[in-house]
């Protein structure tokens, strides 16, 4: 009985920690959305002050993770996937936020400048993804084989990044914005390309190839 209460207490503390981290991830995501809103001229269509966006997104992320925790006993992987999805949204926030900030700062939204901005924003998103997924989503901070883990992460991620950047380049620089279409909006449409596909590709790649638990490695050997 005592051990069950201790286990429940530990579970509650872990959930509280996850909720706090979800609030942090949501706040950062909302903050990174502000340059996107400003660059695309969407400020007038949003009914709340821009400075409230980080708070609203933080609350939504925390609620979503709490809801996922309620069904975690029936579908344990769902809670883990929910954390991965939350981090994925933050990764997109880093990508789109930095990309739009650079476009807003320079006025460049196509050509070689766009490709350079996209490469920078994706790289920062990759670094963000590694840190959050390693230490929070899959919790492998004590990995004994950190070098293998990092190399595996880079292999999976670079494939996704290559597809992402190449797809964006084709849409923005090869196809180009339709006549009368905002180049800034078209640049963001190009940046979105492949996002849904890479979400699931990265999740299964990270879970089973990159951030494998020691037990999974032992079973394979």
C-alpha positions as CSV (number, residue, x, y, z in Angstrom):
1,X,0.0,0.0,0.0
2,X,2.8,2.4,0.9
3,X,4.7,1.6,-2.2
4,X,1.6,2.3,-4.3
5,X,1.2,5.7,-2.6
6,X,4.8,6.5,-3.2
7,X,4.5,5.5,-6.9
8,X,1.4,7.7,-7.2
9,X,3.1,10.6,-5.6
10,X,6.1,10.2,-7.9
11,X,3.7,10.1,-10.9
12,X,2.0,13.3,-9.8
13,X,5.3,15.1,-9.4
14,X,6.4,13.9,-12.9
15,X,3.1,15.1,-14.4
16,X,3.3,18.5,-12.7
17,X,6.9,18.8,-14.1
18,X,5.6,17.9,-17.6
19,X,2.8,20.5,-17.3
20,X,5.3,23.2,-16.3
21,X,7.5,22.3,-19.2
22,X,4.5,22.3,-21.6
23,X,3.7,25.8,-20.4
24,X,7.3,26.9,-21.1
25,X,7.2,25.3,-24.6
26,X,3.9,26.9,-25.3
27,X,5.1,30.3,-24.2
28,X,8.2,30.1,-26.4
29,X,6.0,28.9,-29.3
30,X,3.6,31.8,-28.9
31,X,6.5,34.3,-28.7
32,X,8.0,33.0,-31.9
33,X,4.6,33.3,-33.6
34,X,4.7,37.1,-33.2
35,X,7.2,37.8,-36.0
36,X,5.2,35.6,-38.3
37,X,2.0,37.5,-37.5
38,X,3.8,40.9,-38.0
39,X,5.6,39.8,-41.2
40,X,2.4,38.5,-42.8
41,X,0.4,41.6,-41.7
42,X,-2.1,39.5,-39.8
43,X,-2.1,41.8,-36.7
44,X,-5.4,43.4,-37.6
45,X,-7.2,40.0,-38.0
46,X,-6.2,38.7,-34.5
47,X,-8.6,39.9,-31.9
48,X,-6.2,39.7,-28.9
49,X,-3.1,41.8,-28.2
50,X,0.1,40.2,-29.7
51,X,1.7,40.0,-26.3
52,X,-1.0,37.7,-25.0
53,X,-0.4,35.1,-27.7
54,X,2.5,33.4,-25.7
55,X,0.2,33.1,-22.6
56,X,-2.7,31.7,-24.6
57,X,-0.6,29.1,-26.4
58,X,1.1,28.1,-23.1
59,X,-2.3,27.4,-21.5
60,X,-3.5,25.4,-24.6
61,X,-0.3,23.3,-24.6
62,X,-0.7,22.5,-20.9
63,X,-4.4,21.6,-21.3
64,X,-3.5,19.3,-24.3
65,X,-0.8,17.5,-22.4
66,X,-3.0,17.1,-19.3
67,X,-5.8,15.6,-21.5
68,X,-3.2,13.2,-23.0
69,X,-2.2,12.1,-19.5
70,X,-5.7,11.1,-18.7
71,X,-5.6,8.3,-21.3
72,X,-1.9,7.5,-20.8
73,X,-2.7,4.2,-18.9
74,X,-4.6,2.9,-21.9
75,X,-2.2,4.2,-24.5
76,X,1.2,4.8,-23.0
77,X,2.7,5.9,-26.3
78,X,0.1,8.6,-26.7
79,X,1.5,10.7,-23.9
80,X,5.0,10.4,-25.2
81,X,3.8,11.3,-28.7
82,X,1.9,14.3,-27.2
83,X,5.1,15.6,-25.8
84,X,6.8,15.0,-29.1
85,X,4.1,16.8,-31.0
86,X,4.3,19.8,-28.6
87,X,8.0,19.9,-29.1
88,X,7.4,19.6,-32.9
89,X,5.2,22.7,-32.8
90,X,8.0,24.6,-30.9
91,X,10.4,23.4,-33.6
92,X,8.1,24.9,-36.2
93,X,7.9,28.0,-34.1
94,X,11.7,28.3,-34.1
95,X,11.8,27.6,-37.9
96,X,9.0,30.0,-38.9
97,X,9.7,32.6,-36.2
98,X,13.4,33.0,-37.1
99,X,12.6,32.8,-40.8
100,X,10.0,35.5,-40.7
101,X,12.1,37.6,-38.3
102,X,15.0,37.6,-40.9
103,X,12.6,38.3,-43.8
104,X,11.0,41.2,-41.7
105,X,14.5,42.5,-40.9
106,X,15.8,42.4,-44.4
107,X,12.8,42.6,-46.7
108,X,14.1,39.5,-48.6
109,X,11.6,36.6,-49.1
110,X,12.9,34.7,-52.2
111,X,16.1,33.8,-54.0
112,X,19.4,32.9,-52.4
113,X,18.5,35.1,-49.4
114,X,15.4,33.0,-48.6
115,X,17.4,29.8,-49.0
116,X,20.1,31.1,-46.5
117,X,17.4,32.2,-44.0
118,X,15.6,28.9,-44.3
119,X,18.8,27.0,-43.7
120,X,19.6,29.0,-40.6
121,X,16.0,28.7,-39.2
122,X,15.9,24.9,-39.8
123,X,19.3,24.4,-38.2
124,X,18.2,26.2,-35.0
125,X,15.0,24.1,-35.1
126,X,17.1,21.0,-35.3
127,X,19.2,22.0,-32.2
128,X,16.0,22.8,-30.4
129,X,14.5,19.5,-31.4
130,X,17.5,17.5,-30.1
131,X,17.6,19.1,-26.7
132,X,13.9,18.9,-25.9
133,X,13.4,15.4,-27.3
134,X,16.5,14.0,-25.6
135,X,15.9,15.5,-22.1
136,X,12.1,15.6,-22.0
137,X,10.2,13.6,-24.7
138,X,12.3,10.4,-24.6
139,X,14.3,11.2,-21.4
140,X,17.7,9.7,-22.3
141,X,19.9,12.2,-20.5
142,X,21.9,9.4,-19.0
143,X,22.5,7.6,-22.3
144,X,25.7,5.6,-22.1
145,X,26.3,5.9,-25.9
146,X,25.8,9.6,-26.4
147,X,27.9,9.7,-29.5
148,X,25.9,7.0,-31.3
149,X,22.7,8.7,-30.2
150,X,23.8,12.1,-31.6
151,X,25.0,10.6,-34.9
152,X,21.7,8.7,-35.3
153,X,19.8,11.9,-34.5
154,X,21.7,13.7,-37.2
155,X,21.1,11.0,-39.8
156,X,17.3,11.0,-39.2
157,X,17.1,14.8,-38.9
158,X,19.3,15.7,-41.9
159,X,17.1,13.5,-44.1
160,X,14.0,15.4,-42.9
161,X,15.8,18.7,-43.1
162,X,17.0,18.0,-46.7
163,X,13.4,17.1,-47.8
164,X,12.1,20.2,-45.9
165,X,14.5,22.7,-47.4
166,X,14.4,21.2,-50.9
167,X,10.6,21.2,-50.9
168,X,10.5,24.8,-49.8
169,X,13.1,25.8,-52.4
170,X,11.1,24.2,-55.2
171,X,7.9,25.9,-54.1
172,X,9.4,29.3,-53.5
173,X,12.2,29.6,-56.1
174,X,11.3,27.1,-58.8
175,X,7.5,27.3,-58.9
176,X,7.4,30.9,-57.5
177,X,4.5,32.8,-56.1
178,X,1.4,33.1,-58.4
179,X,0.7,36.5,-59.9
180,X,-0.7,38.8,-57.3
181,X,0.2,36.5,-54.5
182,X,2.2,37.9,-51.5
183,X,5.8,36.6,-51.7
184,X,6.0,36.6,-47.9
185,X,2.9,34.4,-47.6
186,X,4.2,32.2,-50.4
187,X,7.5,31.8,-48.6
188,X,5.6,30.6,-45.5
189,X,3.6,28.2,-47.6
190,X,6.8,26.8,-49.0
191,X,8.2,26.5,-45.5
192,X,5.2,24.4,-44.4
193,X,5.7,21.8,-47.2
194,X,6.3,18.3,-45.9
195,X,5.7,19.3,-42.2
196,X,3.0,16.7,-41.6
197,X,5.0,13.8,-43.2
198,X,8.2,14.6,-41.3
199,X,6.3,14.8,-38.0
200,X,5.6,11.0,-38.0
201,X,8.8,10.1,-39.8
202,X,10.8,11.9,-37.1
203,X,8.8,10.5,-34.2
204,X,9.3,6.8,-35.2
205,X,12.9,7.5,-36.2
206,X,13.7,9.2,-32.9
207,X,11.8,6.7,-30.8
208,X,13.1,3.4,-32.3
209,X,16.5,4.5,-33.8
210,X,17.8,7.5,-32.0
211,X,16.6,7.7,-28.4
212,X,16.3,4.0,-27.8
213,X,15.9,2.9,-24.2
214,X,18.6,0.6,-22.9
215,X,16.2,-2.3,-22.6
216,X,15.4,-2.0,-26.3
217,X,19.1,-2.1,-27.2
218,X,19.5,-5.2,-24.9
219,X,16.7,-7.0,-26.6
220,X,18.2,-6.5,-30.0
221,X,21.6,-7.9,-28.9
